[in-house]
Amino acid sequence: MPTKPFFLGADWNPEQWPEQVRAEDLALMREARVTAATVGVFSWSRLEPSPGVYEFGWLDRVLDGLHDNGIGAVLATPTASPPPWFTLAHPDALAMRRDGVRLVHGSRDTYCVNAPAYRAASLRIVSALAERYARHPAVRLWHVHNEYGTWCFCDHCGRAFRSWLRERHGTLDALNDAWTADFWSQRHTDWAQVLPPRATQYLGNPTQELDYRRFLSDSMLSAYTEQRDAIKAVAPDGQVTTNFVLGGWVPVDHARWSREVDLVAIDHYPSTLDGTPAESAFAADTARGWSAAAGHGGPWLLMEHAPAHVTEHGVQRRKPPGMLARIALGHIARGSQGAMYFQWRASAGGAEQWHSAIVPHTGPTARTYHELRALGETLAASEGRAPSCRSAYKKAPFPTGEAGLPAAGAAGAGGGEVAVWFDEVCGWAVGASHLPAPVDYQGIVEGWHRALWRRGYPVDVVPPTATLAGYRVLVVPAAYLLTDESARRLDEYTREGGHLVVTYLSGIVDEHLRVRVGGYPGALRDMLGIRVEEFDPLPPGAVVTLDTGDLVTGWTEHLTAPGAAVLARYPDGRPAVTRREHGAGRAYYVSCDLDEAATARLLDGICAAAGAAPILPGLPDGVEAVRTQDGVWLFNHTDEPHEIAGRLIARGDVTRLPLA
C-alpha cells in the first residue's frame, strides 16, 4: 500500500514488546489500512542507555518495518522523559513544586525546561536522531517532545524568569507598575528580589502569576524551536510539529505556538461521554482557528485521542459501538488531516496499562481493532476522499494529494459565518483565585460554541490574532483580559457591519490585569452603550427569571444602558441584555449566564438579523451537520434513526448529502 499524505494510526511502542509481537502489529496495521504510526515518544532510555552511547538498531528495524509495510512514521523526540541516569547525574534538573519540594524521578515529565543540563542533553539526543533518520523514507513527520506543559519553580526558572521580565518590561519601575507592586508592599528595588510565584501565605500577586505562565510558555517554546531547528538543519524539508495538550492547567499559549509548527497538532480527551461530540467539535474548530490565524490555511492534525473509553470523573466509560469512526470523521470533516489514537497496543504494565488502545489486552479480536479496520476500509473505499471543512467565504476549489486526499494546506480557513473568540491567556487571567466568584472561562466559551453547534451553525473558534472580516456574527465570551489592540479590532469589526455579542466579565482589565476604571466593561463600554456598576454573582442553585421568561444562573450584573436598547430585564427592571447600533453593525451585551435554551433563542435572533443561517435548519437534537468540500456530512449521535432531507440516517451513523 503506498504511503499517503493522510494520517490514520496511533502511537506505537514496539520497544515494549518482543519481535514476534512487533511483526504481528505490522500485519494488523497493514490489514487495517493504517498509514502512520508515532514512534519513539518515550524511548530515551532505550536510545541512549548511558551518556553519549546510542543504540539505534532496534529503531532502525522499526522504521524499516513500517516502510516495508507502506506505513509512514511520525518520529518523536523522546525528551518528555529523561532516563534515570540523567536525573541521577543532574538532580537540579528535576522539576520543583511551588512549595519548594523537588520532585524525584519515577514518572514522565521529570525535568525543568530551563535547566541547562536538560536542554543540552535534549539537543544531543535530538541531533543524533536527526542525523541518523533525516533521510529515512518512512519518516513523514517529526514529533518534537510530548505535550509541553510541565510546571517548575526552581532557581533555574527564577534566573530565566528575571531575564524574561527584563526583556518584557525593561526596568524595575515598569515591572513594579505592571504588577501594581505598591499593593501589599511588593515594590522591588533589585532584580534579585524577583522570584517565581512560589507558595505564599495568602493570595499571591495575580499579574506575577500571569507573567509566569507567559514566561513558561516562552521557555517551552524556546525548547521546542531549539529541537525543531536541529532537525531542520539536517532535514530542511522535514515537517516538524508537537502535540498540543488542551486544558486550563497548561501554561502554553497555543495560538502563538501555532506560528512555529509546520502543522498544528492536538491531543483531545473529552471529559464526559455524553458531551464527547460537542467537546470534539469545539476542539476541532479551535485547532482549525489556530491553524488559520497562524497562516497555515486551516489544516491541522488530531495527533491523539482514546479509541475505546472516555474518562469521566475518574471512571473509564466505554464508548458505544460506532463512536470511534463517527468522532474521527467529525474531526476530519472539520479540517484534520487524519485521526491518530493513543495507543496502538495496550501496555501490559506501567502507569498507563489501562489506557484504552486499538489492540487491547484481549488482542485484535476486540471491537476497537475491528472498528478501526472498518474506518480504514471506508476511507480507502472512497479513494481517500475524507471530508474536509471549508469556509463559507473561501469557496475556491481545494487541491488534493495522492489518492484524492486533502493536501496539506488545502482545507478552508474556517467553517462558516459565525465565530467564537477564545483566548487562552484570558483564561489564565480568569482562573485567578481573587475574582468575585470562580469563573470557568473555557466552560463559558464552550457553552456558547455548544449552543451554536446544536443549532447547526458552522462555527470557527478564533484566537485574538485571527482575521475577523467575513464573519457575520462574532461571540466574545468573558473576555476579562482585553488588550487595547483587541478592543480596537472588535470596534472596527462592528463598525464595518459585524454583529458582535459580548458577555459578562469582558473588557475588565488590560494585559497587566489592571482594571480599566470608570465602569465596566472599560475597554468596550462606549461601543456597547452600557455601564456596569456592580458584579452580582449568584450563589449555587439560585435562579433568576428575566422578563422574557428566560432563566439565569451563576452570574448577574447591575448596569445602566444610556446608549443601548434593552432586550431583556431583571425582575427589578435593570437591563440584562442590550443592543446598540454601532456604525454599520450591532453590538449586543449579555450581562448574565443564560441557560442553554435562552442562549439558543438569542443566537437564533442575532444570526437571523445578521444573515447567518444553519447548515440545515431544524435538525433533531443530537444530529450534527458539517459542510465540507464535497457535500454536507450528517452525524447521528443519537440512538434513534432520523430522516433528514429525504435520507434515512441510522442510529450512530454518518452519511453525506451531496452538494446541490
N, C-alpha and C positions, 0 to 999 in steps of 0.2 A: 504494500500500500504506500503510495508516495506521501511524503511529508506535506502537510497542508498548512496554510497560514492560520487556520482556525485552531483554537486550543480546547481540547476535550481530554480530561485526565485527572491526575491527582498527585499529591505529594507521595513519593515512593521512598522507602527507607531500606534498600536492599542490604545495607551493612548489618541489619538486624537479623538477617536470615541466611541459611546455608545456600549453596549454589543451586541445589535442585528446586528450592522454593523460588529463587530468582528466575530460573528458567520457566517455571510454571506461571509466574507473574507475567512474563513477557508474552507467553502464549495467550493468556487471558486478556491482556491488553490488546493484542492483535485481534482477537476474536471480537472484542467489544468496540473495535474501531477507534481506540484511543489514539490521539495524535500528539500528546505531550505528557511528560512526567517531570515533576520537580524533584531534583535530587541534590543531596549534599547539605541540606539546611542545617542539620545538627551533627556534622561529621568531623569537626575539627580534631578531636582526639584520635580519630582513625586516620585522618590525612596527615597529621603532624604529631606522632606519638611522643616525641621529645623535641626540644627546641631545635629548629633548623633541620630536622630529619623528616623527610616526606615519604609517604607511602601512597603512591597514586595507582598502583597496579589494579587494585580492586575497582577503583573508579574508572580506569581505562576499560575494564571488562564491562562495566555497567553501561557506559556511554556507547561502546561498540555494539553491545547487545540491543540497546534502544535503536541505534541507527540501522542495524541489520534487520530490525522488525518494522522499519518505517515509522518509528516514533521519535518525535523531537524531544530534546532535553531542555528543561528550564534549569540551568545550572546555578545553584545558590552558593553564595559565600557563607562560611559557617560561623561568622563572628558573633552571633547571638549567644553562643555558649562556649566560652573559652574552656580548654581542657584543664584537668586538675593540676597538671604540672605548672601551668601558667599562674593560677591563683596562689599556689603554694610559694612560687618564686616572687610574686608581686601582690602581697596581701593588701597593699594600699590601693590596688586597682579594683577591689571589690566595692560594691555599692554601699553607701551609708544611708540609714534612715534619717528622718527628721530629728529623732531623739538622740542621734549620735551613735546608735548601735551599728557596728559594722557587720554586714551580712556575711555568711560563710558560704563556701561552695557546696552545691548539693541540688541546685535547681538549674533552670535556664536563666539567661539574662544576668549572670553573675559577673557584672562588670560595671565600671564607671566610664562613661563615654569620654570624659575629659582627662582620664589618666593617661599620661604619655606612654607608659609601657603597653597599655592596652591598644592604643592607636598604632604604635609601632608594630606590635605583633600581628594586629589585624592587617595592616598594609603588607606585611611579609607573606602571609598565607594567601591573601588575595592576589598579590603579584605572581606568586608561584602558580596558582590555579590559572590565572590569565595566560601566562607564558606557555603553560602546557596545553591548554584547551582552546586557545583563541581561534584555531583553525579546525577544530574537530567538527565534522559535518553534522553531528547530532545536535549541536548547541544552537537553539533558536532564540533563546532569551536568557540574559543574565539577571539573576535574582539576588540583589545585594541584601545581606543580613536577613533578619526576620522580625517583622512587627516592631519597628522602632517605637520606644515609649518608656524605657526604663528610667526611673527617677533616682537621683543621688544628691546628697547634700554634704559631700566630703570637702576637704581642703582643696583638692584639685579643682572641684567645681567652684569653690569660693574664689580662688585666684582667677579662674576663667570668667566668672561672673563679673568681677570687678573690671576686668579688661573689656568685657562686652558693654558694661554700663558706661565706661569712659567713652567708648565709641558711639554709643547711642545718645548720651546726654551731654557729653563734653566736659562739663565742670561739676564740681560738688554742689555748687549753688543751684545749678539746673536740676541736678538729681534731687536735692532737698525740696525744690519747688514741685517737681513732678510727683514726688512721694508724699507731699503735704507733711513734711518731716517736723514741722513745728507742733503737730499734734502729738501728745504724749512725750514730748521732749526727745524726739528721734532725730534731731538735726545732726548730721555727720560733719566733723571738722577734719577728718583724714580718711583717705580711701581705705586704709586698713581697718576702719571701723565697720565697713560694709560687709555683711555676711549673707549667705543663703538664708531663706526663711525657714530656719530650723524650729523645732518645738519650743514654744514660749509659754509664759504664764497664763495669758488670756488670748484675746484676739490679736492676730498679727496684723501687719500693715498690708492692706489688700493690693496696693499698687506694687509693693515689693514682690508679692506673690505672683501677680500678673506678669511683671517683668521677668521673674524667674522662669515661668512657663515659656515665655518668648525666648529667653536665653537657652533653655534646654532644647527647644525646637531647633534653634540655630546651631547648637552644639551637635545635635544628632544629624542635622542636615550637612554640616561640615564633614562628619564622619562618613556619611553616605557619599558625598561628592568626591571625597578622597579615594574611596574604593571604586566608584564609577570611573574616575579619571585614570586609575591604574589599569582598569580593564580596557578602556578606550585607547590607552597608549599602545597596546599591542593588538587590539581588535577594534580599530576605528569605526568599522561598520556594524559592530555588535550593538544590539538593542539591550538597554540596561534599565532596570526598574527596581522597586522594592515594594513589598506588600504593606499597604496602609491598614492598620488595625483601628477600628472605629470605637469611640466611646469617650465620655467626658473626662475620664481619668488620664487620657493620653495627651501628653504635653507636646503635640505635634500639630503645626498649622499646615494641614494637608493641602489647602488651596495654594499656599506659597510653594510647598514642596513639589506640586504638580508641574511647575515650570522646569524642574531639574530632572525629571524622569522622561524616558522615551515613550512610555506607555503607562498611564495611570492604572494601578492595580490595587484592588481592595480585598480584604478578608471580611466576610459578613456572616455573623452568627446571630440570628434573631433571638429575642428574649422570650417570646411566647409562641406557642404552636398556632393558636388561632390567629395571631397577628402576623404570622410569617409573610403572607402575600403583601400586606401593606408595608411592613418593615423592609421587605426586599425591594419593593418599588421605590421607597424613599432612598435606600442605599444606592440603587442603580441610578436614579435621577441625580443624586448628589455626585457620584463618580463622573457621570457624563458632564455635569456642570463644571466640575474641576477641570476636566479634560478640555472642554471648550474654552473656558476662561484662560487656561494656560497656553492656548494657541495650538492644541493638538487636534482640534476639529470635532471632538466628541467621543471617539472610540476609547474604550477602557477595557479592563480585564477583571473578571471575577476570579481571583487567584486561589481563594479558599472558601469553602462552606461545607457544612456537615451533610453527608448523604442520607443518614437514616434517622437522626434524632434532633430535637430542639431542647436545649437545656433551659428549663423554666423553673425559676426559684430553686435551683439546685437539683432538680429532678429531670432525668432524661426522658422526654416524651417522644414516643415513636411517631415518625412521620407516616401518614397513611399512604397506601399504595398510590402511585401516580404523582405524588408531590415532587419527587426527585426531578422528573422531567419537566413538570409544569413550572417549577421555580426556576430551573435552569433556562428554559425557553423564555421566561419572563425577563430574566436578566439580559439574555441575548437580544430580545426584542428592544430593549432599552439601550442598546449600544455596546454591550460586552462582546469582546472578540472571542468568547468561548465560555466554558464553565469548568473550573478546576475545583477539586474537592480535597479536603483533608480527612482521611488519608486513603491511600490505596489499600493496604493490608493492615488490619488492626494489630498493634503490637501485643506480643504475648506477655510482656512485663513492662515495668516502668510506670511513671506517673500518669500517662495518658493511655493506659492499656484498655480503658473502657470508652475511649473516644470512638465515635462511630466511624465506619470505614466502608469502602466499596466492597472489599472482601473481608468480612468479619471473622471472628474466631471459628465460626462454623464452616467457613470455606466458601467457594464460589457457587454453591447451591443456594445461597441466601438470596433473598429477593433484591437486595440493593445491587448486587452484581448484575442480575438479570434486567433490572430497570435501567442501569447504565448501558448495558448492551443494547437494549431496545432504543434508548436515546441515540446511541451511536448509529444504529441502523436507520433510524428516522432521518437523521442529518445526512447520512450517506445516500439514502434513497432520494432525497431532494437535491442531490448533487451538491451538498454542502450549502445550499442557499438558505441558511438560517436567517430568521427575521432580524432586521437591524433598524433601530429607531431613527426616524427622520424628523426634521424640523418643519413646521408649517410655513416657515419663512425661507427655507433653503431647499427648494424642490428640484434642484439640478440632478441629473442622473448620477447614480452612485457607481464609481468604479468597482470592479470586483477582482479578486485574486484568483488563484488556482481553483478549479472546480466550482467557480461561481461564488466562492466565499467572499464576504466583505473584506476588502483590502484594508490594511492599517490606514487610519485617517479617512476612511470612506464614509463613516456614519455621519449623520447630520449633527449639528451643534446642539440640538435640543429637541424636545418632544412636542412643543406646541405654543399656544398663545398665552399661557399663564405661567408665572414663575413664583417661586417661594425663596426668599432671601435667607441664607444660612451662613452664619459667621462663627466659626469655631472659637475664635479669640473672644468674641462677645459671650459665648457660652462659658468660657473660663471665668470671665468677669462676673457673670450672673451666678456662678457657683460659689461665690464668696459667702462666708458664714455671717457677714454683718448686715445683710439686706433685711428689709422689714419682715420678710417671710421666705421660707425655702422656695426656690424657683427652679423648675426643671426646664431649662432652656430648650434642650433638644426635644423633650417631650412636647413642648408647646409648638415648636416648628413642625414636628411630625404630625401633630394633631391637625394643623391647617393643611398640610400636604394630604393627610389621610382623607379629610373631608372632600378635597378636590378629586382625589383618586377614586373614592367611592362613587362620586357623581359622574365619573367618566371623562374628566377633563385631562388632556395631555399636559403634563406639568414638567417644568425644569426646576431643579433646585440649584440656585446660583450663589456663588460667593460674592462679596462686595466688589471684587475686581471685574465681574462679568459685564459684558455689553448688555445694556438694558433695552436698547432700541428694538422695536418689533414686538415686544410683549404688550398685549392689550391690558393685562392685569398683573400687578406685582404685589404680593403679600409680604409684609415685613413684620414678622412676629417678634415681640420682646427684644427689640434691638437696643438694649440697655446701653451698651457702649457703641457710640456712633461718632466717627471722626467728622471733622468739618468737610472733608472731601466727599465722604459718603453722603452727608446731608445735602451737599450741593448737587450731587448726581441724582438723588431722589427728587429734589426740587425740579431739576432740569427734565427728568423723565416725565413728571406730572405736567409741567408747563407745555411740553411738546405733545400732549394728548394721552398719556398713560393714565390708567385708573389704579391708584395707589391705595393699598389697605394697610394701615399701621395699627398695631395693637398696643395694649397697655405696656408699661415699663419700657418704652422706647425713647431714644434720644436723650437719655438722662445724664450720662457722663461722657467726657471726652476720652481720648486714648490713654490718659493717665488716671482715669477713674475720678476725675474732679467733676463735681456736679455743676451743670450749667444752670446757674442760679437765675431767679426771676420767674419761676413757674415751669412746671414740666409740660410737655417734653421739650426741653430747652432748644435742642437743635432743630426741631420740626414744628415748634409752637405756632409760628406765624403762618407757615404753609397750611397747617391743619385748621387754623382759625379757632383754636381752643386753648384753654389754660387749666392745667391740672393743679389744684391747690393741695390735695392730700391723697396719699395712698390709703386704702382701706381694705386690706386683705381679710378674707373671711376665715373663721375657724373651720376645722374639718367637719364635714357633714352639713354645714349651713348652706341654704339655697335661697336665692333672691329671684323674684319673678318680675321681669320688666313689664312695661305697659303693653308690649306686643304679645305678652304671654310666654316669651322665651325665658328659659331658666339659666341662672348664673351661679357658678360655684367658684371657690378659690380666690378670686381677685376682683375688687371693685375700686373705683376712684371717685373722688369729689372734684368735679370740673365745671367750668363755665364754657359757653360756646358763643363768644361775642361775634365771631366771623363765620359760623358754620350752621347749617341746617341740622336739626335734631331728628334722628330717625327712630330712636328708642330712648325711653327714660326709665330711671329707677323709680321705685314706689313713691319716694318723696318728691318726685318731679325733676330731679337732677338729670342732666344729659348723660346718656350711656353710650350711644352710638351716634356719630355725626358724619356729615358730608360737606365738603367745601369745593366749589368750583375753583380751579386754580389753573390759569392760562387756558390751554385747550383741553385740559384733563380734569380729573376729580381726585380728591384726597379724602379718604374715609378714616375715621378713628374709632377703634373698638376698645373701650376702657375697661372691659370686664372679660372674664373667662366664660364665654358662651358654651352651652352644651353642643354636642355634635350636630343635632338636628337644627338648632338655631344657626350654627355656623354654616351649614349647608344651604339653608334658605337665604342667608345673607349673601353668600358667594354666588348663588344662582342669580340673584338680582343684579349684583355688580357685574358678573360676567355677561349677562344679557345686555346690560346697558353699554358694555364695552365692545360688544360684538364677538365675544368668545363663546364657543359652543362645545359641548361634549362631543367626543368622537361618535358615539351612538347614544342619543338621548334615551332615557327610560330603561336602562339596563337593570335587571334584577340585582338586588344586593348580593354581593359575592361573585358577580361575573365582571371580569375586567377586560377592557378593550385597550389595545395598543396599536397605534397607527405606525406602519413600517413602510419600507420602500416597495414592498410587493403586496400590500393589502392591509387589512385590519385583522389583527390576531385577537382571538377571544379566549379567555382563560376562565373556565368554570371552576371556581374554588369551593363550590357547594356540593352537597350530597344528592342533589336533585338534577334531573335533566332540564334544560331550558331551550325554548325555541327562540332564536334570535335571527331577525332578517330572513325568515324562511328556512333557516338552517337549525336542525336539532343538535344541540351540544350535550353529550352525555355527561354525567356527573364526573367531576375531576378531569374533564377532557380539555384539550387545546385544539382549536381549529382556526382556519384562515378564511376570511371573506375577501375575495379578490377586489382590487380597486375598481371603482365604477368607470 
